């Protein structure tokens, strides 16, 4: 399934050090999928012109909290 793929990919990012070692990869996958679903909903169904900017901001926030601190 898509969530399994996203979880596996996040786990691989943890293993190579791109994401924090304590990252809940299942939660990461759900949040990433949620961002994608919300984008489609607000863009296509609601015609929200801010949908893309909002999705990008959410994605950047998710990535920034998932990366290890320097």
N, CA, C and O atoms as a MOPAC input file, in Angstrom:
PM7 MOZYME 1SCF
protein

 N      0.84000 1    -1.19200 1     0.00000 1
 C      0.00000 1     0.00000 1     0.00000 1
 C      0.88000 1     1.24800 1     0.00000 1
 O      2.08000 1     1.19000 1     0.26800 1
 N      0.25400 1     2.35600 1    -0.30400 1
 C      0.97000 1     3.62300 1    -0.35900 1
 C      1.57400 1     3.98800 1     1.00000 1
 O      2.71900 1     4.43400 1     1.07000 1
 N      0.80300 1     3.79800 1     2.08200 1
 C      1.33000 1     4.12300 1     3.41600 1
 C      2.52000 1     3.24500 1     3.76300 1
 O      3.47900 1     3.71500 1     4.37500 1
 N      2.47100 1     1.98400 1     3.38200 1
 C      3.60800 1     1.08500 1     3.63900 1
 C      4.84900 1     1.56800 1     2.89500 1
 O      5.95100 1     1.56100 1     3.44200 1
 N      4.66400 1     1.98200 1     1.65800 1
 C      5.78400 1     2.49000 1     0.87100 1
 C      6.37700 1     3.74300 1     1.50500 1
 O      7.59500 1     3.85900 1     1.63400 1
 N      5.51000 1     4.68800 1     1.90300 1
 C      6.00200 1     5.90800 1     2.52600 1
 C      6.71500 1     5.62400 1     3.84300 1
 O      7.73700 1     6.23900 1     4.14800 1
 N      6.17500 1     4.69100 1     4.62000 1
 C      6.80000 1     4.30800 1     5.88900 1
 C      8.17200 1     3.70200 1     5.64700 1
 O      9.13800 1     4.04500 1     6.32900 1
 N      8.25600 1     2.80000 1     4.67400 1
 C      9.53000 1     2.14500 1     4.33900 1
 C     10.56000 1     3.16600 1     3.86900 1
 O     11.73000 1     3.09800 1     4.24600 1
 N     10.12400 1     4.09600 1     3.05900 1
 C     11.02800 1     5.13000 1     2.55400 1
 C     11.53000 1     6.01900 1     3.69300 1
 O     12.70900 1     6.37000 1     3.73300 1
 N     10.64400 1     6.37900 1     4.60900 1
 C     11.05900 1     7.18000 1     5.76800 1
 C     12.02700 1     6.38700 1     6.63800 1
 O     12.99400 1     6.94700 1     7.15400 1
 N     11.77600 1     5.08500 1     6.80800 1
 C     12.66900 1     4.23500 1     7.58900 1
 C     14.06400 1     4.20300 1     6.95900 1
 O     15.07200 1     4.25700 1     7.66400 1
 N     14.11300 1     4.11500 1     5.64200 1
 C     15.40200 1     4.13400 1     4.94600 1
 C     16.11500 1     5.46800 1     5.15300 1
 O     17.33800 1     5.50700 1     5.28700 1
 N     15.35100 1     6.55900 1     5.17800 1
 C     15.94700 1     7.87700 1     5.43000 1
 C     16.52100 1     7.94200 1     6.83900 1
 O     17.55000 1     8.58100 1     7.05900 1
 N     15.86800 1     7.29100 1     7.79200 1
 C     16.39700 1     7.21500 1     9.15500 1
 C     17.70000 1     6.43500 1     9.15000 1
 O     18.68300 1     6.85600 1     9.76000 1
 N     17.71100 1     5.30300 1     8.46400 1
 C     18.88700 1     4.42500 1     8.44400 1
 C     20.12100 1     5.09300 1     7.85900 1
 O     21.23800 1     4.82400 1     8.30100 1
 N     19.93200 1     5.96300 1     6.86700 1
 C     21.09200 1     6.63800 1     6.26300 1
 C     21.40700 1     7.97500 1     6.93100 1
 O     22.36000 1     8.65400 1     6.54900 1
 N     20.60700 1     8.35100 1     7.92800 1
 C     20.89300 1     9.55900 1     8.69100 1
 C     20.23900 1    10.82800 1     8.18100 1
 O     20.51800 1    11.91000 1     8.69700 1
 N     19.37400 1    10.72500 1     7.17900 1
 C     18.69500 1    11.91000 1     6.67300 1
 C     17.56800 1    12.36600 1     7.59600 1
 O     17.22800 1    13.54800 1     7.62900 1
 N     16.98700 1    11.42100 1     8.34800 1
 C     15.94600 1    11.71900 1     9.33100 1
 C     16.43000 1    11.31400 1    10.71000 1
 O     17.32700 1    10.48200 1    10.83800 1
 N     15.83700 1    11.90100 1    11.74600 1
 C     16.18200 1    11.59900 1    13.13400 1
 C     16.02700 1    10.10400 1    13.42200 1
 O     15.15600 1     9.43900 1    12.86100 1
 N     16.86600 1     9.60100 1    14.28500 1
 C     16.80200 1     8.20000 1    14.65200 1
 C     15.55100 1     7.82000 1    15.41400 1
 O     15.13200 1     6.66400 1    15.37500 1
 N     14.94500 1     8.77300 1    16.10600 1
 C     13.74600 1     8.48300 1    16.89700 1
 C     12.44600 1     8.81600 1    16.15900 1
 O     11.37500 1     8.82900 1    16.76500 1
 N     12.53900 1     9.08400 1    14.85500 1
 C     11.35000 1     9.45100 1    14.07900 1
 C     10.35800 1     8.29100 1    14.02700 1
 O     10.73200 1     7.14900 1    13.75800 1
 N      9.10000 1     8.59900 1    14.28500 1
 C      8.02300 1     7.62600 1    14.11600 1
 C      7.69600 1     7.62000 1    12.62400 1
 O      6.95900 1     8.47900 1    12.13900 1
 N      8.24400 1     6.65200 1    11.90500 1
 C      8.11200 1     6.63200 1    10.45600 1
 C      6.67000 1     6.40300 1     9.99800 1
 O      6.26800 1     6.90300 1     8.94800 1
 N      5.90000 1     5.65800 1    10.77200 1
 C      4.48600 1     5.47300 1    10.44300 1
 C      3.72100 1     6.78100 1    10.53600 1
 O      2.88600 1     7.08100 1     9.68300 1
 N      4.00400 1     7.55400 1    11.56500 1
 C      3.35100 1     8.85300 1    11.72400 1
 C      3.78400 1     9.80600 1    10.61900 1
 O      2.97000 1    10.55400 1    10.07800 1
 N      5.06100 1     9.77400 1    10.29000 1
 C      5.56300 1    10.60200 1     9.19100 1
 C      4.78700 1    10.29400 1     7.91300 1
 O      4.34600 1    11.20400 1     7.21200 1
 N      4.62500 1     9.00700 1     7.61600 1
 C      3.92200 1     8.59400 1     6.39900 1
 C      2.48200 1     9.09400 1     6.40500 1
 O      1.99000 1     9.58900 1     5.39100 1
 N      1.81400 1     8.96900 1     7.53200 1
 C      0.42100 1     9.43100 1     7.62100 1
 C      0.31800 1    10.94600 1     7.43300 1
 O     -0.58800 1    11.43200 1     6.75600 1
 N      1.24200 1    11.67900 1     8.02900 1
 C      1.21400 1    13.13300 1     7.88200 1
 C      1.50500 1    13.55000 1     6.44500 1
 O      0.86700 1    14.46000 1     5.91700 1
 N      2.46200 1    12.88900 1     5.81900 1
 C      2.78200 1    13.20700 1     4.42600 1
 C      1.58900 1    12.91400 1     3.52100 1
 O      1.25000 1    13.72000 1     2.65400 1
 N      0.96200 1    11.77800 1     3.72000 1
 C     -0.21500 1    11.41500 1     2.94300 1
 C     -1.35500 1    12.41000 1     3.20600 1
 O     -2.08700 1    12.78500 1     2.29000 1
 N     -1.49100 1    12.82300 1     4.44900 1
 C     -2.51700 1    13.80700 1     4.79600 1
 C     -2.30400 1    15.13300 1     4.08900 1
 O     -3.26400 1    15.76900 1     3.65700 1
 N     -1.06200 1    15.54900 1     3.97000 1
 C     -0.75300 1    16.78900 1     3.25200 1
 C     -1.18700 1    16.66400 1     1.78900 1
 O     -1.78800 1    17.58100 1     1.23000 1
 N     -0.87700 1    15.52900 1     1.18400 1
 C     -1.24000 1    15.31700 1    -0.22100 1
 C     -2.75800 1    15.30800 1    -0.40300 1
 O     -3.27800 1    15.91500 1    -1.33900 1
 N     -3.46300 1    14.62200 1     0.49200 1
 C     -4.92400 1    14.57600 1     0.39800 1
 C     -5.54900 1    15.95300 1     0.61400 1
 O     -6.47900 1    16.34100 1    -0.09300 1
 N     -5.02800 1    16.68000 1     1.59100 1
 C     -5.55300 1    18.01900 1     1.86100 1
 C     -5.31600 1    18.93800 1     0.66400 1
 O     -6.18300 1    19.73300 1     0.30000 1
 N     -4.15400 1    18.82400 1     0.06500 1
 C     -3.86200 1    19.64700 1    -1.11400 1
 C     -4.88500 1    19.38100 1    -2.21800 1
 O     -5.47400 1    20.31500 1    -2.76400 1
 N     -5.09000 1    18.11800 1    -2.54100 1
 C     -6.04700 1    17.77300 1    -3.59800 1
 C     -7.45200 1    18.27300 1    -3.26200 1
 O     -8.15000 1    18.80600 1    -4.12400 1
 N     -7.85100 1    18.10300 1    -2.02900 1
 C     -9.17900 1    18.54400 1    -1.60200 1
 C     -9.34500 1    20.05400 1    -1.78700 1
 O    -10.28600 1    20.51700 1    -2.43200 1
 N     -8.41500 1    20.80300 1    -1.21100 1
 C     -8.55000 1    22.25600 1    -1.25500 1
 C     -8.32900 1    22.81700 1    -2.66000 1
 O     -8.96700 1    23.80000 1    -3.03700 1
 N     -7.44200 1    22.21200 1    -3.43100 1
 C     -7.16900 1    22.70200 1    -4.77300 1
 C     -8.29300 1    22.34300 1    -5.74200 1
 O     -8.88000 1    23.22400 1    -6.37100 1
 N     -8.58700 1    21.06900 1    -5.85800 1
 C     -9.54000 1    20.61500 1    -6.87600 1
 C    -11.00500 1    20.78500 1    -6.46900 1
 O    -11.82400 1    21.22400 1    -7.27700 1
 N    -11.33100 1    20.44900 1    -5.25200 1
 C    -12.73200 1    20.50000 1    -4.84500 1
 C    -13.18200 1    21.87100 1    -4.36100 1
 O    -14.31000 1    22.29400 1    -4.61300 1
 N    -12.28600 1    22.55600 1    -3.66500 1
 C    -12.66800 1    23.84700 1    -3.09400 1
 C    -12.18200 1    25.03100 1    -3.92200 1
 O    -12.61800 1    26.16100 1    -3.70100 1
 N    -11.29000 1    24.78600 1    -4.86700 1
 C    -10.77600 1    25.88000 1    -5.68900 1
 C     -9.96100 1    26.89400 1    -4.90700 1
 O     -9.91200 1    28.07000 1    -5.26700 1
 N     -9.32600 1    26.44400 1    -3.84500 1
 C     -8.54600 1    27.32200 1    -2.97200 1
 C     -7.21600 1    27.66900 1    -3.63800 1
 O     -6.38500 1    26.79000 1    -3.86800 1
 N     -7.02000 1    28.92900 1    -3.94100 1
 C     -5.79400 1    29.36200 1    -4.61100 1
 C     -4.56200 1    29.25800 1    -3.71300 1
 O     -3.43600 1    29.27300 1    -4.20900 1
 N     -4.75900 1    29.15400 1    -2.42200 1
 C     -3.63400 1    29.04200 1    -1.48600 1
 C     -3.27700 1    27.58800 1    -1.19600 1
 O     -2.39100 1    27.32400 1    -0.38200 1
 N     -3.94700 1    26.64400 1    -1.84500 1
 C     -3.73900 1    25.22400 1    -1.54500 1
 C     -2.28700 1    24.78200 1    -1.73600 1
 O     -1.72500 1    24.09400 1    -0.88400 1
 N     -1.69500 1    25.17400 1    -2.83900 1
 C     -0.32100 1    24.74200 1    -3.10700 1
 C      0.65100 1    25.33500 1    -2.10000 1
 O      1.50600 1    24.62400 1    -1.57300 1
 N      0.53300 1    26.61000 1    -1.83100 1
 C      1.43200 1    27.25300 1    -0.87300 1
 C      1.27300 1    26.63600 1     0.51400 1
 O      2.25700 1    26.42900 1     1.22500 1
 N      0.05600 1    26.35200 1     0.88600 1
 C     -0.19800 1    25.73700 1     2.18500 1
 C      0.39900 1    24.33000 1     2.25700 1
 O      1.00500 1    23.96100 1     3.26300 1
 N      0.22800 1    23.54900 1     1.18800 1
 C      0.78200 1    22.19800 1     1.15500 1
 C      2.30800 1    22.23400 1     1.20800 1
 O      2.93300 1    21.43600 1     1.90600 1
 N      2.88900 1    23.15100 1     0.47800 1
 C      4.35800 1    23.26900 1     0.49600 1
 C      4.86300 1    23.64800 1     1.88800 1
 O      5.86300 1    23.10500 1     2.35600 1
 N      4.18100 1    24.56900 1     2.54100 1
 C      4.58000 1    24.98100 1     3.88900 1
 C      4.44800 1    23.82000 1     4.86700 1
 O      5.31700 1    23.61500 1     5.71500 1
 N      3.36800 1    23.06500 1     4.75100 1
 C      3.17700 1    21.90200 1     5.62400 1
 C      4.26300 1    20.86000 1     5.38200 1
 O      4.79600 1    20.28100 1     6.32900 1
 N      4.58600 1    20.62500 1     4.12700 1
 C      5.62700 1    19.65100 1     3.77500 1
 C      6.98000 1    20.09300 1     4.31700 1
 O      7.71600 1    19.28100 1     4.87800 1
 N      7.31300 1    21.36100 1     4.15800 1
 C      8.59100 1    21.86800 1     4.67000 1
 C      8.66500 1    21.74800 1     6.19100 1
 O      9.71500 1    21.41200 1     6.74000 1
 N      7.54100 1    22.02500 1     6.87600 1
 C      7.49600 1    21.88700 1     8.32700 1
 C      7.70400 1    20.43200 1     8.73800 1
 O      8.43500 1    20.14900 1     9.68700 1
 N      7.06000 1    19.51300 1     8.02500 1
 C      7.20600 1    18.09100 1     8.32200 1
 C      8.65600 1    17.65700 1     8.13500 1
 O      9.20900 1    16.94400 1     8.97300 1
 N      9.26900 1    18.08700 1     7.03300 1
 C     10.66800 1    17.72900 1     6.80000 1
 C     11.58400 1    18.32100 1     7.86900 1
 O     12.47600 1    17.63900 1     8.37400 1
 N     11.36600 1    19.57700 1     8.20900 1
 C     12.26400 1    20.23300 1     9.16600 1
 C     12.19100 1    19.57600 1    10.55200 1
 O     13.19400 1    19.52000 1    11.26200 1
 N     11.02900 1    19.09000 1    10.93100 1
 C     10.92000 1    18.42200 1    12.23500 1
 C     11.39300 1    16.96200 1    12.17100 1
 O     11.56400 1    16.31900 1    13.20700 1
 N     11.59800 1    16.45200 1    10.97800 1
 C     12.02700 1    15.06100 1    10.81500 1
 C     13.54000 1    14.92600 1    10.67900 1
 O     14.10000 1    13.85200 1    10.89800 1
 N     14.18500 1    16.01000 1    10.32000 1
 C     15.64500 1    15.96200 1    10.11800 1
 C     16.37000 1    16.02200 1    11.46100 1
 O     15.87500 1    16.60100 1    12.42800 1
 N     17.55100 1    15.41300 1    11.49600 1
 C     18.33800 1    15.50000 1    12.74400 1
 C     18.82000 1    16.93000 1    12.96600 1
 O     19.03800 1    17.68400 1    12.01800 1
 N     18.98200 1    17.28400 1    14.23400 1
 C     19.51500 1    18.61200 1    14.52900 1
 C     21.02200 1    18.59500 1    14.35000 1
 O     21.69000 1    17.62400 1    14.70300 1
 N     21.55100 1    19.68300 1    13.79600 1
 C     23.02000 1    19.73800 1    13.55100 1
 C     23.82300 1    19.80700 1    14.81500 1
 O     25.05200 1    19.85800 1    14.76300 1

